[in-house]
Amino acid sequence: MKTVVAALGFCMLAEAAFAAGQPCCSGERRGGLDFSLPCTWHSPIPADDSVIAFAPGSVELSPEAQAVLGRQAATLARFPNGPVELVGHADTVEAPTASEQAALSQRRAEAARAYLIGQGIAPGRITASGRDSPFMIPRQLTPDTLARMRVVFTQVGN
């Protein structure tokens, strides 16, 4: 029970430090014990809301993607100091070369960035980048696996 309470307290301290834009480690020593271990930070955005999907060859945000980005914006508004990185990806059928993948992925990440900015998130907090290679290499190129490759991931924090 003490371990659970300590872990919860530690997580709350880490969240408070992140929200205030402060580092988690203090370098403080008490009774010879070093309390300067780095804290563990988990993104405030739930895993289910950290990915938006795109139609093949498209950079248009679907209503579902807009809903996810709206939830992301609401969460990000509660943590105004956290940097946000949007990382776009494309599948290997819609963009067969690395340069095509990078360009399409970048445009997708920029579309998500523009939407978050429109929802009131400060532009200086958000970086958008596109990758020139897929984040996964499926065994078979099925419509399902290709769809899972056409995404933008949202990462919050360092």
Backbone torsions as a table, in degrees:
resi	resn	phi	psi	omega
1	MET	NA	-42.7	179.5
2	LYS	-61.8	-37.0	179.8
3	THR	-64.7	-41.4	179.5
4	VAL	-64.5	-45.1	179.4
5	VAL	-63.2	-43.2	178.9
6	ALA	-63.4	-42.5	179.8
7	ALA	-64.1	-42.2	178.4
8	LEU	-64.1	-42.5	177.4
9	GLY	-62.2	-41.2	179.1
10	PHE	-63.3	-42.9	179.0
11	CYS	-64.6	-39.2	178.8
12	MET	-65.8	-38.8	177.1
13	LEU	-65.3	-42.7	178.8
14	ALA	-61.7	-43.5	178.8
15	GLU	-63.4	-42.3	179.2
16	ALA	-64.5	-42.0	178.6
17	ALA	-63.5	-42.9	179.5
18	PHE	-63.4	-45.3	-179.0
19	ALA	-61.9	-32.0	180.0
20	ALA	-87.5	-1.8	179.6
21	GLY	74.6	24.8	-177.8
22	GLN	-107.3	151.8	174.7
23	PRO	-69.6	157.5	-176.9
24	CYS	-83.4	-25.4	-175.8
25	CYS	-94.6	143.6	-174.9
26	SER	-111.1	-21.2	-175.7
27	GLY	74.8	9.7	-176.0
28	GLU	-75.8	140.8	176.1
29	ARG	-123.8	132.0	176.7
30	ARG	-133.8	126.9	177.6
31	GLY	59.8	29.2	178.5
32	GLY	84.4	-7.7	179.2
33	LEU	-90.7	139.8	180.0
34	ASP	-91.0	115.9	179.2
35	PHE	-101.5	24.6	-174.9
36	SER	-99.0	12.5	178.0
37	LEU	-60.5	141.3	179.7
38	PRO	-64.9	145.2	179.8
39	CYS	-82.1	161.2	176.0
40	THR	-97.9	125.7	-179.6
41	TRP	-115.3	130.7	174.1
42	HIS	-112.0	140.4	-179.1
43	SER	-55.1	139.7	177.0
44	PRO	-72.0	-12.6	179.1
45	ILE	-86.6	123.0	178.9
46	PRO	-59.8	149.7	-177.5
47	ALA	-55.1	-37.7	-179.9
48	ASP	-65.1	-24.6	-179.2
49	ASP	-103.6	12.1	-177.4
50	SER	-96.0	1.6	-177.1
51	VAL	-132.9	133.4	171.3
52	ILE	-119.9	145.7	-175.4
53	ALA	-107.7	158.3	-179.6
54	PHE	-130.4	154.4	172.9
55	ALA	-74.5	159.1	-179.7
56	PRO	-56.4	129.1	176.8
57	GLY	70.7	5.2	-173.5
58	SER	-105.6	152.2	170.1
59	VAL	-118.0	4.6	179.5
60	GLU	-74.3	137.7	178.3
61	LEU	-84.8	121.2	177.4
62	SER	-71.6	164.7	175.1
63	PRO	-56.4	-36.9	177.9
64	GLU	-65.2	-42.8	178.7
65	ALA	-64.3	-40.1	177.8
66	GLN	-63.9	-37.3	178.0
67	ALA	-65.1	-42.6	178.5
68	VAL	-64.3	-45.1	179.2
69	LEU	-64.1	-34.2	175.8
70	GLY	-63.0	-41.7	176.8
71	ARG	-67.2	-38.4	176.5
72	GLN	-61.0	-45.5	-179.3
73	ALA	-60.9	-41.5	178.8
74	ALA	-62.2	-40.5	178.5
75	THR	-69.2	-45.1	-178.8
76	LEU	-62.8	-30.6	178.5
77	ALA	-63.4	-28.0	178.8
78	ARG	-78.4	-15.7	-179.6
79	PHE	-126.1	73.7	-170.3
80	PRO	-70.2	-10.7	-177.8
81	ASN	-101.3	-7.0	-176.0
82	GLY	-80.3	129.5	175.6
83	PRO	-69.9	148.0	-177.6
84	VAL	-122.8	129.5	177.2
85	GLU	-119.3	126.7	176.5
86	LEU	-106.5	123.7	-176.8
87	VAL	-119.7	114.3	-177.8
88	GLY	-92.4	151.5	178.6
89	HIS	-138.4	156.3	176.3
90	ALA	-133.6	157.0	177.5
91	ASP	-87.3	165.9	-173.6
92	THR	-81.3	-6.7	176.7
93	VAL	-89.8	-45.8	-179.9
94	GLU	-71.5	-26.8	-180.0
95	ALA	-139.5	86.8	-172.3
96	PRO	-69.2	-27.6	-178.6
97	THR	-101.7	159.8	-179.8
98	ALA	-60.5	-40.3	-179.0
99	SER	-67.6	-37.2	176.8
100	GLU	-67.2	-40.2	177.6
101	GLN	-63.4	-43.9	-179.9
102	ALA	-62.2	-43.8	-178.2
103	ALA	-66.0	-47.5	-179.6
104	LEU	-66.5	-41.6	178.3
105	SER	-61.8	-41.8	179.0
106	GLN	-63.3	-44.3	-179.9
107	ARG	-63.5	-36.6	177.4
108	ARG	-65.9	-45.2	179.0
109	ALA	-63.2	-38.6	178.7
110	GLU	-67.7	-34.1	176.5
111	ALA	-64.6	-42.5	177.6
112	ALA	-66.1	-39.6	178.5
113	ARG	-61.9	-46.3	180.0
114	ALA	-60.4	-38.3	179.5
115	TYR	-66.2	-44.8	179.1
116	LEU	-63.3	-38.7	177.3
117	ILE	-63.5	-41.0	176.7
118	GLY	-63.0	-22.5	178.4
119	GLN	-90.0	4.7	174.8
120	GLY	100.5	5.9	177.5
121	ILE	-81.7	133.0	-176.2
122	ALA	-59.9	129.6	-178.2
123	PRO	-58.4	-33.9	-178.8
124	GLY	-66.1	-18.2	179.6
125	ARG	-81.2	-21.8	-167.1
126	ILE	-108.9	125.4	171.1
127	THR	-112.3	145.8	179.8
128	ALA	-125.9	129.9	178.1
129	SER	-140.3	151.0	177.6
130	GLY	-115.1	143.7	-179.6
131	ARG	-97.4	147.0	-179.2
132	ASP	-98.2	12.4	175.1
133	SER	-148.2	151.1	-178.7
134	PRO	-68.7	150.3	179.0
135	PHE	-80.0	-12.7	177.1
136	MET	-140.0	151.0	176.5
137	ILE	-119.9	100.9	-176.6
138	PRO	-74.1	155.3	176.5
139	ARG	-67.2	-38.5	179.8
140	GLN	-131.4	143.3	178.4
141	LEU	-90.7	80.9	177.6
142	THR	-96.0	163.9	176.5
143	PRO	-55.0	-36.6	179.8
144	ASP	-66.9	-47.1	-179.2
145	THR	-68.7	-36.4	176.9
146	LEU	-63.6	-40.5	179.4
147	ALA	-62.8	-37.6	179.9
148	ARG	-70.8	-14.3	179.0
149	MET	-90.0	-15.9	-176.3
150	ARG	-96.4	77.3	-172.3
151	VAL	-141.2	166.3	166.9
152	VAL	-125.3	126.2	176.5
153	PHE	-95.0	140.1	175.0
154	THR	-107.7	124.7	178.2
155	GLN	-120.5	133.8	-179.6
156	VAL	-118.5	135.9	178.3
157	GLY	104.6	-172.1	-176.3
158	ASN	-78.1	NA	NA
